[in-house]
Amino acid sequence: MEFIDIRGASGTTYRFRRWPASGAHPPIAGNFVLVATGTRTLIDVGMLDDLSLAPAALETRRTGAELFTRFNISRRDREAEHADVAQAHPQLAGSTLTAASQAA
């Protein structure tokens, strides 16, 4: 397994795990980051109630990018971590996919 560490505005570092090569992922809530292949430049951050839906939700944006996820069972923790990472990367504002956008 490969991991990537992303620092939030608070200084906290969050560890994300690479999306499994098999494409299978448990339907667990959590956060995700999308990074450019090779440079690992952050492209997007988000959170979903079901991370198994992340590849489909990000399908058009995954070319040349790698998907990493972080499980968070508690909505409060998920939202706090997402806000911390998003605040540290203001260039991504408005580009994130969140649990709220799943219902649309």
ABEGO torsion letter per residue (X at the ends): XBBBBBBBAAGBBBBBBBBBAAGBBBBBBEBBBBBBBGAGBBABBBBBABAAAAAAAAAAAABGBBBBBBBBABAAAAAAAAAAAAAABAAABGABBBAAAAAX
